[in-house]
Amino acid sequence: MQKETWSDRLRREIREGERELSGIELEMAEEAWAKGRAEGWAQVQAEMAAKLIRLGQMPLEAIAEVVDLPIERLREIKKNLSHPT
């Protein structure tokens, strides 16, 4: 059986009504949620940019506008698509 992490246990206990979050736990949970959301959005932006670059039907400037990433980041993505590490 997989070891239950602190966040898994906390989620389970809250879901089951066994406890409420204390001030610091609530703050930590909110920070973790916001960080996860931001990281997830950044990943979606990069994946969408990579797909559009692969299609080859839009200039990088247009892709930058669509996915809200700087041209420099798109050049990095394009380079990695051409020369994967």
N, CA, C and O atoms as a MOPAC input file, in Angstrom:
PM7 MOZYME 1SCF
protein

 N      0.83600 1    -1.18300 1     0.00000 1
 C      0.00000 1     0.00000 1     0.00000 1
 C      0.87800 1     1.24300 1     0.00000 1
 O      1.91800 1     1.28100 1     0.65800 1
 N      0.46100 1     2.23500 1    -0.72600 1
 C      1.22300 1     3.46800 1    -0.84400 1
 C      1.08900 1     4.29800 1     0.43100 1
 O      0.00800 1     4.37700 1     1.01300 1
 N      2.18200 1     4.91000 1     0.85800 1
 C      2.17400 1     5.73200 1     2.06200 1
 C      1.33800 1     6.98500 1     1.82700 1
 O      1.47200 1     7.65200 1     0.80200 1
 N      0.49000 1     7.28900 1     2.77300 1
 C     -0.38400 1     8.45800 1     2.66700 1
 C      0.41800 1     9.71600 1     2.99600 1
 O      1.04900 1     9.79500 1     4.05000 1
 N      0.39500 1    10.69000 1     2.10100 1
 C      1.10700 1    11.94100 1     2.34100 1
 C      0.29100 1    12.83600 1     3.26300 1
 O     -0.89300 1    12.59700 1     3.50300 1
 N      0.95000 1    13.87200 1     3.77300 1
 C      0.26100 1    14.82800 1     4.64000 1
 C     -0.93000 1    15.43700 1     3.92800 1
 O     -2.01200 1    15.53900 1     4.50700 1
 N     -0.74800 1    15.84500 1     2.67900 1
 C     -1.84600 1    16.48600 1     1.95400 1
 C     -2.97600 1    15.50200 1     1.67300 1
 O     -4.14700 1    15.87700 1     1.72800 1
 N     -2.63700 1    14.23400 1     1.36900 1
 C     -3.67800 1    13.22500 1     1.15400 1
 C     -4.48200 1    12.99900 1     2.43100 1
 O     -5.71300 1    12.96000 1     2.40400 1
 N     -3.77000 1    12.85100 1     3.55600 1
 C     -4.44700 1    12.63100 1     4.83600 1
 C     -5.33400 1    13.81200 1     5.19100 1
 O     -6.46700 1    13.63700 1     5.64000 1
 N     -4.81200 1    15.01000 1     4.98800 1
 C     -5.57400 1    16.21400 1     5.29900 1
 C     -6.83500 1    16.28700 1     4.44900 1
 O     -7.91800 1    16.57900 1     4.95500 1
 N     -6.68800 1    16.02100 1     3.14800 1
 C     -7.85900 1    16.02600 1     2.26700 1
 C     -8.90300 1    15.01200 1     2.71700 1
 O    -10.09500 1    15.31400 1     2.76100 1
 N     -8.44600 1    13.80600 1     3.05200 1
 C     -9.36400 1    12.75400 1     3.48500 1
 C    -10.07800 1    13.14800 1     4.77300 1
 O    -11.29100 1    12.97500 1     4.89100 1
 N     -9.33000 1    13.67400 1     5.73500 1
 C     -9.93200 1    14.05100 1     7.01200 1
 C    -10.93900 1    15.17700 1     6.84700 1
 O    -11.98100 1    15.18100 1     7.50200 1
 N    -10.64000 1    16.11700 1     5.99100 1
 C    -11.57500 1    17.21700 1     5.75400 1
 C    -12.82400 1    16.68600 1     5.05900 1
 O    -13.94500 1    17.02100 1     5.44300 1
 N    -12.63000 1    15.86300 1     4.03900 1
 C    -13.74500 1    15.29200 1     3.29800 1
 C    -14.64900 1    14.47800 1     4.22300 1
 O    -15.87300 1    14.52900 1     4.10300 1
 N    -14.05100 1    13.73800 1     5.13200 1
 C    -14.82200 1    12.89700 1     6.03500 1
 C    -15.36000 1    13.67700 1     7.23100 1
 O    -16.03200 1    13.10700 1     8.09000 1
 N    -15.07000 1    14.97100 1     7.29400 1
 C    -15.59000 1    15.80400 1     8.37100 1
 C    -14.92700 1    15.56700 1     9.71300 1
 O    -15.47200 1    15.94100 1    10.75100 1
 N    -13.75300 1    14.94600 1     9.70300 1
 C    -13.06000 1    14.65200 1    10.95200 1
 C    -12.37600 1    15.87900 1    11.53800 1
 O    -12.06000 1    15.91100 1    12.72700 1
 N    -12.15100 1    16.87200 1    10.71500 1
 C    -11.46700 1    18.06500 1    11.22600 1
 C    -11.68000 1    19.24200 1    10.30700 1
 O    -12.08900 1    19.09200 1     9.15500 1
 N    -11.40100 1    20.40100 1    10.82900 1
 C    -11.39700 1    21.63300 1    10.05500 1
 C     -9.96200 1    22.12300 1     9.99100 1
 O     -9.13400 1    21.76500 1    10.82800 1
 N     -9.68000 1    22.92900 1     9.01000 1
 C     -8.32900 1    23.46700 1     8.87100 1
 C     -8.07000 1    24.53800 1     9.91500 1
 O     -8.92600 1    25.37800 1    10.19100 1
 N     -6.87700 1    24.49500 1    10.49000 1
 C     -6.45000 1    25.59000 1    11.35500 1
 C     -5.98700 1    26.73100 1    10.46100 1
 O     -5.90400 1    26.56000 1     9.24500 1
 N     -5.69300 1    27.86200 1    11.02100 1
 C     -5.26300 1    29.01900 1    10.24200 1
 C     -4.05300 1    28.74100 1     9.37700 1
 O     -4.04600 1    29.06700 1     8.19000 1
 N     -3.02100 1    28.13700 1     9.96800 1
 C     -1.79000 1    27.89000 1     9.21800 1
 C     -2.00800 1    26.80300 1     8.17100 1
 O     -1.46600 1    26.89400 1     7.07000 1
 N     -2.78800 1    25.78500 1     8.49500 1
 C     -3.06900 1    24.73500 1     7.51400 1
 C     -3.85600 1    25.28700 1     6.33700 1
 O     -3.60300 1    24.93200 1     5.18600 1
 N     -4.80900 1    26.15300 1     6.63400 1
 C     -5.60500 1    26.76900 1     5.58100 1
 C     -4.71800 1    27.60900 1     4.66900 1
 O     -4.84400 1    27.56000 1     3.44600 1
 N     -3.82400 1    28.37500 1     5.27400 1
 C     -2.90200 1    29.20300 1     4.48800 1
 C     -1.99300 1    28.33100 1     3.61700 1
 O     -1.76700 1    28.63800 1     2.44600 1
 N     -1.47800 1    27.25100 1     4.19000 1
 C     -0.61200 1    26.34300 1     3.43200 1
 C     -1.37900 1    25.68700 1     2.28700 1
 O     -0.86300 1    25.56400 1     1.17600 1
 N     -2.60000 1    25.27100 1     2.56100 1
 C     -3.41300 1    24.63300 1     1.52700 1
 C     -3.71600 1    25.60500 1     0.39500 1
 O     -3.65500 1    25.23600 1    -0.77800 1
 N     -4.04100 1    26.84000 1     0.74300 1
 C     -4.33600 1    27.84600 1    -0.28200 1
 C     -3.11100 1    28.15300 1    -1.12400 1
 O     -3.21500 1    28.29800 1    -2.34200 1
 N     -1.93700 1    28.25400 1    -0.48100 1
 C     -0.69600 1    28.50600 1    -1.21900 1
 C     -0.37300 1    27.33800 1    -2.15400 1
 O      0.01700 1    27.54600 1    -3.30300 1
 N     -0.53900 1    26.11800 1    -1.65600 1
 C     -0.26000 1    24.94200 1    -2.48300 1
 C     -1.21700 1    24.87600 1    -3.66500 1
 O     -0.80900 1    24.55000 1    -4.77900 1
 N     -2.47800 1    25.18300 1    -3.42900 1
 C     -3.47200 1    25.16100 1    -4.49700 1
 C     -3.12400 1    26.20700 1    -5.55600 1
 O     -3.16600 1    25.92300 1    -6.75300 1
 N     -2.78000 1    27.41700 1    -5.11200 1
 C     -2.44100 1    28.48500 1    -6.05700 1
 C     -1.18600 1    28.12400 1    -6.85800 1
 O     -1.12800 1    28.36400 1    -8.06400 1
 N     -0.18600 1    27.55000 1    -6.18700 1
 C      1.04300 1    27.15800 1    -6.87800 1
 C      0.75300 1    26.06700 1    -7.90800 1
 O      1.23900 1    26.12600 1    -9.03800 1
 N     -0.03300 1    25.08200 1    -7.51400 1
 C     -0.39100 1    24.00600 1    -8.43600 1
 C     -1.16100 1    24.51600 1    -9.63100 1
 O     -0.94500 1    24.07300 1   -10.75900 1
 N     -2.05100 1    25.43900 1    -9.38300 1
 C     -2.84500 1    26.01300 1   -10.47200 1
 C     -1.94300 1    26.78300 1   -11.43900 1
 O     -2.07800 1    26.65000 1   -12.65600 1
 N     -1.02100 1    27.58900 1   -10.89600 1
 C     -0.10700 1    28.36500 1   -11.74300 1
 C      0.79900 1    27.44100 1   -12.55200 1
 O      1.02200 1    27.66700 1   -13.74100 1
 N      1.32100 1    26.39600 1   -11.90000 1
 C      2.19100 1    25.45700 1   -12.61100 1
 C      1.41400 1    24.71800 1   -13.69800 1
 O      1.92900 1    24.47900 1   -14.79000 1
 N      0.18500 1    24.36500 1   -13.38800 1
 C     -0.65400 1    23.68600 1   -14.37800 1
 C     -0.93300 1    24.57000 1   -15.57500 1
 O     -0.88800 1    24.10800 1   -16.71500 1
 N     -1.22500 1    25.84900 1   -15.32400 1
 C     -1.49500 1    26.78600 1   -16.41100 1
 C     -0.24700 1    26.98000 1   -17.27000 1
 O     -0.34400 1    27.01900 1   -18.49600 1
 N      0.91100 1    27.10000 1   -16.64600 1
 C      2.15700 1    27.26300 1   -17.40100 1
 C      2.40700 1    26.04300 1   -18.29000 1
 O      2.87600 1    26.17900 1   -19.42000 1
 N      2.09300 1    24.85600 1   -17.77700 1
 C      2.27100 1    23.63800 1   -18.57200 1
 C      1.30800 1    23.62300 1   -19.75500 1
 O      1.69000 1    23.24200 1   -20.86200 1
 N      0.06700 1    24.03600 1   -19.52900 1
 C     -0.91900 1    24.08900 1   -20.61400 1
 C     -0.46400 1    25.07100 1   -21.69000 1
 O     -0.56100 1    24.77600 1   -22.88100 1
 N      0.03300 1    26.23700 1   -21.27600 1
 C      0.51700 1    27.23000 1   -22.24000 1
 C      1.63900 1    26.64400 1   -23.09700 1
 O      1.63000 1    26.78800 1   -24.31900 1
 N      2.59700 1    25.98800 1   -22.45800 1
 C      3.73700 1    25.42700 1   -23.18700 1
 C      3.29200 1    24.30800 1   -24.13100 1
 O      3.77900 1    24.21700 1   -25.25800 1
 N      2.37600 1    23.46500 1   -23.67600 1
 C      1.89400 1    22.37500 1   -24.52900 1
 C      1.12500 1    22.90900 1   -25.73100 1
 O      1.28600 1    22.41300 1   -26.84600 1
 N      0.29900 1    23.91000 1   -25.50600 1
 C     -0.46100 1    24.50700 1   -26.60600 1
 C      0.49200 1    25.16900 1   -27.60300 1
 O      0.32200 1    25.03700 1   -28.81500 1
 N      1.48400 1    25.87200 1   -27.09100 1
 C      2.46700 1    26.50800 1   -27.96900 1
 C      3.19000 1    25.45800 1   -28.80600 1
 O      3.37700 1    25.64300 1   -30.00900 1
 N      3.59500 1    24.36200 1   -28.17800 1
 C      4.29900 1    23.30200 1   -28.90300 1
 C      3.42900 1    22.73100 1   -30.02200 1
 O      3.91300 1    22.48500 1   -31.12700 1
 N      2.16300 1    22.52400 1   -29.73600 1
 C      1.25500 1    21.99700 1   -30.76800 1
 C      1.12200 1    22.96700 1   -31.93600 1
 O      1.15400 1    22.55900 1   -33.09700 1
 N      0.97500 1    24.25000 1   -31.62600 1
 C      0.84200 1    25.25200 1   -32.68800 1
 C      2.13200 1    25.37800 1   -33.49400 1
 O      2.08700 1    25.54600 1   -34.71300 1
 N      3.27300 1    25.29800 1   -32.82600 1
 C      4.56300 1    25.36100 1   -33.52800 1
 C      4.70100 1    24.16000 1   -34.45900 1
 O      5.13100 1    24.30500 1   -35.60300 1
 N      4.33400 1    22.96500 1   -33.96700 1
 C      4.42200 1    21.75500 1   -34.79400 1
 C      3.55400 1    21.86300 1   -36.04400 1
 O      3.94300 1    21.39000 1   -37.11300 1
 N      2.38100 1    22.48200 1   -35.91600 1
 C      1.50700 1    22.64900 1   -37.08000 1
 C      2.17700 1    23.48800 1   -38.16000 1
 O      1.96800 1    23.26100 1   -39.35200 1
 N      2.98600 1    24.46300 1   -37.73400 1
 C      3.73400 1    25.27900 1   -38.67400 1
 C      2.90100 1    26.22800 1   -39.50900 1
 O      3.34500 1    26.66000 1   -40.57300 1
 N      1.70400 1    26.56200 1   -39.05600 1
 C      0.81800 1    27.41300 1   -39.84300 1
 C      0.67300 1    28.82300 1   -39.27800 1
 O     -0.04700 1    29.64900 1   -39.84000 1
 N      1.35500 1    29.09700 1   -38.17200 1
 C      1.25700 1    30.42600 1   -37.55800 1
 C      2.65600 1    30.93300 1   -37.23900 1
 O      3.51900 1    30.15600 1   -36.83100 1
 N      2.88800 1    32.22500 1   -37.42100 1
 C      4.17200 1    32.78400 1   -36.99800 1
 C      4.25300 1    32.80500 1   -35.46600 1
 O      3.23000 1    32.82100 1   -34.78100 1
 N      5.47300 1    32.80400 1   -34.94800 1
 C      5.66000 1    32.81300 1   -33.49900 1
 C      4.96600 1    33.99700 1   -32.83300 1
 O      4.47100 1    33.87500 1   -31.71200 1
 N      4.92700 1    35.13300 1   -33.50900 1
 C      4.27800 1    36.31700 1   -32.93700 1
 C      2.79700 1    36.05500 1   -32.67600 1
 O      2.26000 1    36.46400 1   -31.64600 1
 N      2.14000 1    35.37200 1   -33.61200 1
 C      0.71800 1    35.05400 1   -33.44400 1
 C      0.52400 1    34.03000 1   -32.32900 1
 O     -0.41200 1    34.13800 1   -31.53600 1
 N      1.40500 1    33.04300 1   -32.27000 1
 C      1.32000 1    32.03700 1   -31.20800 1
 C      1.52200 1    32.70100 1   -29.85000 1
 O      0.82300 1    32.38400 1   -28.88800 1
 N      2.47700 1    33.62100 1   -29.77700 1
 C      2.72500 1    34.33600 1   -28.52100 1
 C      1.47100 1    35.05900 1   -28.05600 1
 O      1.16400 1    35.07900 1   -26.86400 1
 N      0.76000 1    35.64400 1   -28.98300 1
 C     -0.47800 1    36.35300 1   -28.65200 1
 C     -1.54800 1    35.38100 1   -28.15400 1
 O     -2.26200 1    35.67500 1   -27.19500 1
 N     -1.65400 1    34.23800 1   -28.80100 1
 C     -2.68900 1    33.25900 1   -28.44600 1
 C     -2.42900 1    32.62600 1   -27.08300 1
 O     -3.33800 1    32.53700 1   -26.25800 1
 N     -1.20100 1    32.18800 1   -26.84300 1
 C     -0.90800 1    31.44800 1   -25.61100 1
 C     -0.34300 1    32.32300 1   -24.50100 1
 O     -0.09200 1    31.84200 1   -23.39600 1
 N     -0.14200 1    33.60000 1   -24.78800 1
 C      0.33500 1    34.56200 1   -23.78800 1
 C      1.70100 1    34.17100 1   -23.21000 1
 O      1.90600 1    34.15800 1   -21.99600 1
 N      2.62300 1    33.85400 1   -24.12100 1
 C      4.00400 1    33.57100 1   -23.74600 1
 C      4.92000 1    34.49400 1   -24.54000 1
 O      4.58800 1    34.88500 1   -25.65900 1
 N      6.07200 1    34.84700 1   -23.96700 1
 C      7.01500 1    35.68500 1   -24.71100 1
 C      7.64700 1    34.91800 1   -25.87500 1
 O      7.77300 1    33.69400 1   -25.84000 1
 N      8.03400 1    35.66300 1   -26.89400 1
 C      8.67300 1    35.08100 1   -28.08000 1
 C      9.89300 1    34.24800 1   -27.69100 1
 O     10.12500 1    33.18400 1   -28.26400 1
 N     10.67400 1    34.72600 1   -26.71800 1
 C     11.87400 1    33.99700 1   -26.30600 1
 C     11.51500 1    32.59300 1   -25.81900 1
 O     12.21400 1    31.62900 1   -26.13400 1
 N     10.44100 1    32.47800 1   -25.06100 1
 C     10.00500 1    31.16200 1   -24.56400 1
 C      9.57400 1    30.26900 1   -25.72700 1
 O      9.84900 1    29.06900 1   -25.73000 1
 N      8.89800 1    30.85900 1   -26.71300 1
 C      8.47400 1    30.08300 1   -27.88400 1
 C      9.67900 1    29.59100 1   -28.67800 1
 O      9.66600 1    28.47900 1   -29.20700 1
 N     10.71400 1    30.41100 1   -28.76200 1
 C     11.93800 1    29.98200 1   -29.46100 1
 C     12.58300 1    28.79500 1   -28.74200 1
 O     13.08800 1    27.87200 1   -29.38200 1
 N     12.56100 1    28.82900 1   -27.39300 1
 C     13.09100 1    27.70500 1   -26.61700 1
 C     12.28700 1    26.43600 1   -26.89500 1
 O     12.85300 1    25.36300 1   -27.10100 1
 N     10.96300 1    26.57400 1   -26.89600 1
 C     10.09400 1    25.42400 1   -27.15300 1
 C     10.36500 1    24.86800 1   -28.54500 1
 O     10.47500 1    23.65500 1   -28.72700 1
 N     10.47200 1    25.76400 1   -29.52800 1
 C     10.72700 1    25.33800 1   -30.90900 1
 C     12.07100 1    24.62800 1   -31.01600 1
 O     12.18200 1    23.60300 1   -31.68900 1
 N     13.08200 1    25.16500 1   -30.36100 1
 C     14.41200 1    24.55400 1   -30.37500 1
 C     14.36000 1    23.15700 1   -29.75600 1
 O     14.96700 1    22.22200 1   -30.27800 1
 N     13.63500 1    23.01500 1   -28.64100 1
 C     13.52200 1    21.71100 1   -27.98200 1
 C     12.75200 1    20.70600 1   -28.83300 1
 O     13.00600 1    19.50300 1   -28.75900 1
 N     11.81200 1    21.19600 1   -29.63800 1
 C     11.08400 1    20.29700 1   -30.53800 1
 C     12.00400 1    19.78800 1   -31.64400 1
 O     11.88600 1    18.64500 1   -32.08600 1
 N     12.92300 1    20.65200 1   -32.08600 1
 C     13.85200 1    20.28700 1   -33.15600 1
 C     14.99100 1    19.41100 1   -32.65800 1
 O     15.45900 1    18.51500 1   -33.36100 1
 N     15.43200 1    19.68700 1   -31.42500 1
 C     16.57800 1    18.98600 1   -30.84200 1
 C     16.23200 1    18.53800 1   -29.43100 1
 O     16.72000 1    19.13200 1   -28.47000 1
 N     15.40100 1    17.50500 1   -29.27200 1
 C     15.04100 1    17.06000 1   -27.92100 1
 C     16.26900 1    16.59700 1   -27.15400 1
 O     17.19200 1    16.00700 1   -27.71600 1
 N     16.25800 1    16.87800 1   -25.85800 1
 C     17.41200 1    16.48800 1   -25.02500 1
 C     17.27300 1    15.10300 1   -24.48600 1
 O     18.15500 1    14.62800 1   -23.77000 1

